[in-house]
Amino acid sequence: MAAYKIFFKRSVIKDLDPISKKDLQRIIGRIQLLKKIIGRRVVKNSPAK
């Protein structure tokens, strides 16, 4: 599994290399925003204790 993770990281980095830093920062920002939104929905929809 560890070898797969290393391969995956290298292949993703190679694919993202031609993308400008500014665009990557925008993409990461949007992913983080989606992560926050999804996290809030999970908490909101979780059953009350």
Phi and psi restraints in degrees (value plus and minus 20) as a CYANA .aco file:
   2 ALA   PHI     -82.8   -42.8
   2 ALA   PSI     -60.3   -20.3
   3 ALA   PHI     -83.1   -43.1
   3 ALA   PSI     -58.0   -18.0
   4 TYR   PHI     -84.4   -44.4
   4 TYR   PSI     -62.9   -22.9
   5 LYS   PHI     -81.4   -41.4
   5 LYS   PSI     -62.8   -22.8
   6 ILE   PHI     -83.3   -43.3
   6 ILE   PSI     -64.9   -24.9
   7 PHE   PHI     -80.5   -40.5
   7 PHE   PSI     -64.3   -24.3
   8 PHE   PHI     -82.3   -42.3
   8 PHE   PSI     -65.9   -25.9
   9 LYS   PHI     -80.8   -40.8
   9 LYS   PSI     -63.7   -23.7
  10 ARG   PHI     -85.0   -45.0
  10 ARG   PSI     -61.1   -21.1
  11 SER   PHI     -89.0   -49.0
  11 SER   PSI     -56.9   -16.9
  12 VAL   PHI     -87.5   -47.5
  12 VAL   PSI     -64.1   -24.1
  13 ILE   PHI     -80.8   -40.8
  13 ILE   PSI     -61.9   -21.9
  14 LYS   PHI     -83.0   -43.0
  14 LYS   PSI     -60.0   -20.0
  15 ASP   PHI     -90.6   -50.6
  15 ASP   PSI     -52.8   -12.8
  16 LEU   PHI    -106.0   -66.0
  16 LEU   PSI     -30.7     9.3
  17 ASP   PHI     -73.7   -33.7
  17 ASP   PSI     -64.3   -24.3
  18 PRO   PHI     -94.3   -54.3
  18 PRO   PSI     -27.9    12.1
  19 ILE   PHI    -101.4   -61.4
  19 ILE   PSI     117.3   157.3
  20 SER   PHI     -87.6   -47.6
  20 SER   PSI     134.7   174.7
  21 LYS   PHI     -81.7   -41.7
  21 LYS   PSI     -59.1   -19.1
  22 LYS   PHI     -81.9   -41.9
  22 LYS   PSI     -64.1   -24.1
  23 ASP   PHI     -85.7   -45.7
  23 ASP   PSI     -60.3   -20.3
  24 LEU   PHI     -82.1   -42.1
  24 LEU   PSI     -59.5   -19.5
  25 GLN   PHI     -84.1   -44.1
  25 GLN   PSI     -58.9   -18.9
  26 ARG   PHI     -83.4   -43.4
  26 ARG   PSI     -64.8   -24.8
  27 ILE   PHI     -81.3   -41.3
  27 ILE   PSI     -66.5   -26.5
  28 ILE   PHI     -83.0   -43.0
  28 ILE   PSI     -60.8   -20.8
  29 GLY   PHI     -80.4   -40.4
  29 GLY   PSI     -62.4   -22.4
  30 ARG   PHI     -87.7   -47.7
  30 ARG   PSI     -58.3   -18.3
  31 ILE   PHI     -84.1   -44.1
  31 ILE   PSI     -62.3   -22.3
  32 GLN   PHI     -85.1   -45.1
  32 GLN   PSI     -58.4   -18.4
  33 LEU   PHI     -84.0   -44.0
  33 LEU   PSI     -64.0   -24.0
  34 LEU   PHI     -81.3   -41.3
  34 LEU   PSI     -59.1   -19.1
  35 LYS   PHI     -81.5   -41.5
  35 LYS   PSI     -61.8   -21.8
  36 LYS   PHI     -83.8   -43.8
  36 LYS   PSI     -66.6   -26.6
  37 ILE   PHI     -81.4   -41.4
  37 ILE   PSI     -65.8   -25.8
  38 ILE   PHI     -83.3   -43.3
  38 ILE   PSI     -60.7   -20.7
  39 GLY   PHI     -81.0   -41.0
  39 GLY   PSI     -60.1   -20.1
  40 ARG   PHI     -87.0   -47.0
  40 ARG   PSI     -59.2   -19.2
  41 ARG   PHI     -85.4   -45.4
  41 ARG   PSI     -58.4   -18.4
  42 VAL   PHI     -83.9   -43.9
  42 VAL   PSI     -64.1   -24.1
  43 VAL   PHI     -85.5   -45.5
  43 VAL   PSI     -63.0   -23.0
  44 LYS   PHI     -83.5   -43.5
  44 LYS   PSI     -59.2   -19.2
  45 ASN   PHI    -110.2   -70.2
  45 ASN   PSI     -21.4    18.6
  46 SER   PHI     -93.7   -53.7
  46 SER   PSI     126.4   166.4
  47 PRO   PHI     -87.0   -47.0
  47 PRO   PSI     123.9   163.9
  48 ALA   PHI     -90.6   -50.6
  48 ALA   PSI     125.5   165.5
